[in-house]
Amino acid sequence: MIPLIVGTALAVTAPPVTRADYVAERLARDPVFITDLAPRAITARDAARIRTAIRRMPVPTYAAVVSDVTPENDPQGGPDRLIALLHDKLGRSGVYLVVPPSGIGLTVEQFGTNLPVTAAEREVTISEPYNAGVVRVIERFVDDLRSGQAQQRYDKAYAKDRAGHKVKPYPEAVDETDLAQQAGVYSGMGVALLAALWILVVRLRGRGKKNGRTR
């Protein structure tokens, strides 16, 4: 009876698994974590591009693509707090990124490294339009750091922003997937149009034959 009581007490007092616990456990095996809550927003091809970008980083980098992290929907706090918890749980030096599937709201911090991550983060925030998406945001961030001119790029983007320059959103059909979908739509419209024309020709021929017999 006593072992049962002890086991029950341990089960009751065991701390709950938090989002930080879960993400850190996944990052320990794979430096890129992508939430399961956005399967349509992030395709397998998108995930591959994110992993390729992270591998191009000059230092160990851990990227967590998670649903919006705010004090309202996560009692552990915002993205800055999540990054701190992930670093504490992993105990690894490097760059940590937290970003939602939309790509809006990139948050970056580094531990034990000395890269211009703040300048790169700000440059991406100013230069990329609202519909850039998480893939382009991460790729641009990595490109800024690898360029060796992250600060210069940010200064230039900031100057343009202060001068009133507005970043234009990306075209809807900028990706191959979107182009393929549009091609499919236009192809279907073309087939329907040809069918309608054929029916019209057949009807006109039928009317012509009727008129010939009447005469």
C-alpha positions in Angstrom: 0.0 0.0 0.0 2.8 2.4 0.9 4.6 2.2 -2.6 1.2 2.9 -4.2 0.7 6.0 -2.1 4.3 7.2 -2.8 3.8 6.7 -6.5 0.6 8.6 -6.5 2.1 11.5 -4.6 5.0 11.7 -7.1 2.6 11.7 -10.0 0.6 14.5 -8.5 3.6 16.7 -7.6 5.6 16.1 -10.9 6.1 19.4 -12.7 4.1 19.9 -15.9 6.0 19.7 -19.2 6.2 23.3 -20.5 6.6 24.6 -24.0 10.2 25.4 -23.2 10.8 21.8 -22.0 9.3 20.3 -25.1 11.1 22.6 -27.6 14.4 22.3 -25.8 14.1 18.5 -25.9 13.5 18.6 -29.6 16.4 21.1 -30.2 18.8 18.8 -28.4 18.3 16.3 -31.3 17.7 18.8 -34.1 18.8 22.4 -34.2 15.6 23.4 -36.0 12.2 23.0 -34.4 9.1 23.7 -36.4 5.7 23.6 -34.6 3.2 21.0 -35.6 0.5 23.6 -35.4 1.4 25.1 -38.8 1.5 22.1 -41.2 0.0 24.1 -44.1 1.9 27.3 -43.5 5.3 25.6 -43.6 5.7 22.9 -46.3 8.4 20.2 -46.3 10.2 22.3 -48.9 10.1 25.3 -46.6 11.4 23.3 -43.7 14.3 22.1 -45.9 15.2 25.7 -46.8 15.1 26.7 -43.2 17.5 23.9 -42.2 19.8 24.8 -45.1 19.9 28.4 -43.9 20.7 27.4 -40.3 23.5 25.1 -41.5 25.1 28.2 -43.2 25.4 30.0 -39.9 29.1 30.5 -38.8 28.3 29.4 -35.3 26.0 26.8 -33.7 22.4 28.1 -34.2 19.1 26.9 -32.8 15.9 28.0 -34.5 12.5 27.5 -33.0 9.5 28.2 -35.3 6.6 28.3 -32.8 3.2 29.8 -32.6 3.1 33.4 -31.3 4.8 33.6 -27.9 3.3 36.3 -25.8 2.7 36.7 -22.0 -1.1 36.3 -22.8 -0.8 32.8 -24.4 2.3 31.5 -22.6 2.7 32.0 -18.8 6.4 31.7 -19.2 6.5 35.0 -21.0 7.5 36.3 -24.5 10.1 35.2 -27.0 13.0 36.7 -25.1 12.0 34.7 -22.0 11.6 31.5 -24.2 15.1 32.0 -25.6 16.6 32.3 -22.1 14.8 29.2 -21.0 15.9 27.2 -24.1 19.5 28.3 -23.5 19.3 27.3 -19.8 17.9 23.9 -20.6 20.3 23.1 -23.5 23.3 24.6 -21.9 24.9 25.3 -25.3 26.5 28.4 -26.7 25.4 29.8 -30.0 22.7 31.9 -31.6 19.0 31.2 -30.7 16.1 32.3 -32.9 12.4 32.3 -32.1 10.0 33.2 -34.8 6.3 32.5 -35.6 5.2 30.7 -38.8 4.2 34.0 -40.3 7.8 35.3 -40.0 6.5 38.5 -38.3 8.4 39.0 -35.1 11.8 37.5 -35.3 13.6 37.4 -32.0 17.3 36.6 -31.7 19.9 36.2 -28.9 23.4 34.9 -28.7 25.4 33.2 -25.9 29.1 32.9 -26.0 29.5 34.3 -29.5 30.1 37.8 -30.8 28.1 38.4 -34.0 26.0 41.5 -35.0 22.8 39.6 -34.5 20.9 42.7 -33.3 21.7 44.6 -36.5 20.8 41.6 -38.7 17.5 41.2 -36.8 16.6 44.8 -37.2 17.6 44.9 -40.9 15.3 42.0 -41.6 12.4 43.6 -39.6 12.7 46.8 -41.6 13.5 45.4 -45.1 11.2 42.4 -45.4 7.4 43.0 -46.1 4.7 41.6 -43.9 4.1 38.7 -46.3 7.7 37.6 -46.5 7.1 34.4 -44.5 9.4 32.6 -42.1 11.6 31.1 -44.8 12.6 34.4 -46.3 13.0 36.0 -42.9 15.5 33.4 -41.7 17.4 33.3 -45.0 17.8 37.0 -45.0 19.0 37.0 -41.4 21.6 34.4 -42.2 22.7 36.3 -45.4 23.1 39.5 -43.4 25.4 37.8 -40.9 27.4 36.0 -43.5 27.9 39.2 -45.5 30.0 40.7 -42.8 28.0 44.0 -43.3 25.0 43.5 -41.1 25.4 46.9 -39.5 25.9 48.6 -42.8 22.8 46.9 -44.3 20.7 47.9 -41.3 21.9 51.5 -41.4 21.0 51.7 -45.1 17.6 50.1 -44.5 17.0 52.5 -41.6 17.9 55.5 -43.7 15.4 54.5 -46.4 12.7 53.8 -43.8 13.2 57.3 -42.3 13.0 58.8 -45.8 9.6 57.3 -46.2 10.4 54.3 -48.3 7.7 51.7 -48.1 8.5 48.0 -48.6 6.3 46.4 -51.2 4.8 43.0 -50.4 5.9 40.0 -52.4 3.7 39.0 -55.4 1.2 36.3 -54.5 2.7 33.9 -57.1 6.3 34.3 -56.2 6.9 30.7 -55.2 6.9 27.7 -57.5 4.0 26.2 -55.5 1.8 29.2 -56.1 2.8 29.4 -59.8 1.9 25.7 -60.2 -1.5 26.3 -58.5 -2.2 29.2 -60.8 -1.1 27.2 -63.8 -3.5 24.5 -62.8 -6.3 27.1 -62.5 -5.6 28.7 -65.9 -5.3 25.2 -67.5 -8.7 24.3 -66.1 -10.2 27.5 -67.4 -8.7 26.8 -70.8 -10.2 23.4 -71.0 -13.6 24.7 -70.0 -13.4 27.5 -72.6 -12.5 25.0 -75.4 -15.4 22.8 -74.4 -17.8 25.7 -74.5 -16.5 26.8 -77.9 -16.9 23.2 -79.2 -20.5 23.1 -78.0 -21.2 26.4 -79.7 -19.7 25.2 -83.0 -21.8 22.0 -82.9 -25.0 24.0 -82.2 -24.3 26.4 -85.1 -23.7 23.5 -87.5 -27.0 22.0 -86.4 -28.8 25.2 -87.1 -27.1 25.5 -90.5 -28.3 22.0 -91.5 -31.9 22.8 -90.3 -32.0 26.0 -92.4 -30.7 24.0 -95.4 -33.5 21.5 -95.2 -36.2 24.2 -94.7 -35.2 25.8 -98.0 
